[in-house]
């Protein structure tokens, strides 16, 4: 049996190359998946609801973090709930008994001990705000989170972590914060453009 598997992919983003590491705790690409930038403290764990018990056996399940409960179409129109907890595993167990819609949890934790509930309260608030602006998913949150008293230093750390979450979500094709394409944008994307010169012709469209 395979105990673990690593897959490293190099992406070009934010004007510089970055490396994302994908770790499979049980060696199953359809099971738990842990993604992180190799130079960041942010770690995202994809948890199928059927494997919640396996996630709760990981040390990451007892950390402070932000989580995204997701159900439906992964690209758009699905349902989403965003929350935070000082013990994400225990909070997911509560949602498992009380919320029916979700099929997958995306759990964000940190390899640094310096992230606190103040960080995650702010991150919950900001992630809800950004997801509402994107209008990609239907949010099941009853409120828009709580903006906590936070120092400029802690907020800077939290904002940097959110930037990493955006990057990882895009790489994992989970466009939580990517705005829904507008009608004009779709028309422009599907428009054909033609060029002819020196007895040659070419056509194409933006993608």
N, C-alpha and C positions, 0 to 999 in steps of 0.2 A: 504494500500500500504506500501511497505517497503522503507524507506528513505535511509537506508545505511546498509551495511553488512560488517563484518570483518571476515577474515579467516587467521589464523596464522599457519604457517608451519615451523617446525624446521628442518634445514638442517645441515649436517656436512660438512664443507668446510674450506679450509685454516687451517686444523688441530685443529679447534675448532668449537663448535656448534654455529649456527647463527639462528636468527628468522627473517623471512620475513613476513611482513604484507601486505595483499591484501585488498584494500578498494574499494567498488563499490558505487560511488556517487549516482546512481539512483537505486541501488538494483538489477541491471540486470547484470548477469555474462557475457553477450555478449555485454554489453555496454562499457562505459568508465571504465577503471580499473587503479587504482593507486597502485603501488608496491613500497615498501621501506624496507630496513633493519631498525629494530626498534632503532638501535644505530647510524644511519648514517643520514647525511643531504641530501643525494641523493634521489630523488623521480622520478620514471618513470611512465608516464601516457600513456597508450595505447589508442589511439584515432582512432576509425573507421572513415573513411572519411565521412560517412553519418551522423556522430554525431559531426562534426566539430563545428557547431553552439552551441551545448551543452558544448563542451570544452571551447569555448570562453566566456562562462558565469562563468567559474571557476576563482578564483583569480590567480591560477597558470599560466593561459594563458597570463598574463601580466608580467611574470618574464623573466629574462635572462636565456637562456638555450641552449642546444644542441638538435637537433631532427634528426630522421631517417625516411625518407619516404620510404615505402616498398610496393612492389607489386609483386605478383607471388607466387611461392612455398616457404613456410616459412622455409623449411629445407635447401634448396639449389637452385641455378639456378634462383632465383628471381632477381628483379631489386631493387636497393637501392640508395637513395640520402641522403647524410649527410650534415647538415648545422648547423648554430648557429645564434642566434639573441638576441637582448636586449629586444624583445617583441615577444615571440614565437607564440602567438595567431595571431598577425598581419601578421607575416611572413607566417604562414600556410595558411592564407586567400589568400595571394598572390599566393602561390603555387597551391592552389585549382583552381584558374582561369587560371594558365599557364602550369601546369604539369598534364598530363593525366594518367600516368602509375600507380600511387600509390593508394592503397586501405586502408592503415593503416599508421598512424604516431605514432612513439614511441618518446615521448617528455621527455627529461631529464631536470628537474629543481632542485632547491636547497632550503631547508628550512632555510638556513643561508643567511643573507643579505651580507655576505662578498664575495660571488662569483660575479665576475665582467665580462664584455666583454673580458678582457684579458684572464681570465680563459677559457672562452668558445671558443675563437679563437684558443688557444693552443689545447683544447680538440677536436675541429673540425679537426684540422690538424692531431693530433695523432690518432683519430678514423678512419679517412680516410686511414692513413698509415697502421693501423692494419687490417682493412677490406680488403685492397688490398693484404696484405700478406696472409690472410686466403684464398683468392680466392673462397669464398663461394657464393658470390653474384656478379652480374654485377653492378658496380657503374656508376651512371648517372651523377656524378660530372664532370664538364668541366675542373677542375683543382684539385690540391691536397691540397687545403686550404692554409692558410697563417700562417707561423710560426712567432708569434709576439715576440717583446722584452718582456721577462718575467723574474722575479726574481726567485731565487732558491726556495724561500718559496712558492710563488704562484704556481710554477710548481709542487712542492711536493703535494700541496692541489689538483691540477688538476689530477695528476697521481693517487692519492688515490681515487678520485672520479671515474676515469676510471676503476680502479680495482673493485669498487662496481658495476658499470654498467655491466662489464663482468659477474660478479656473478649473478646479477639479470636477465640479458638476458639469461644466461644458465638455470636458474631456470624457466624462462618463455618459454623455448624451442624456443628461437630466437637466433640461433648460429652465430651471426654477426662476431665474432672474433675467432670462432673455425675453425681451418684449415680443408679444405676439406680432407676427408680420402684418403690416397694414395692407389694405387693398391696393393702394398705389405702389407699395413695394412689391407686391406679388405681380402686378401688371408689368412693372419694370423688369422684374426677374424673368418673366415669361416672354418679354418682347424680343423679337429677332432683329439683329442688326446686320447690315450688308455692306460690303466694301468691294469695289472693283478697281483694279489698277493694272496697267501693263498686261492687258489681256488675261488677267486672272481675277477670279471672283472668290469671295469668302463670306461666310455667314456664321453667326453665333449669338449667344445670349449670356447675360450675367448669371452667375451661380454662386 
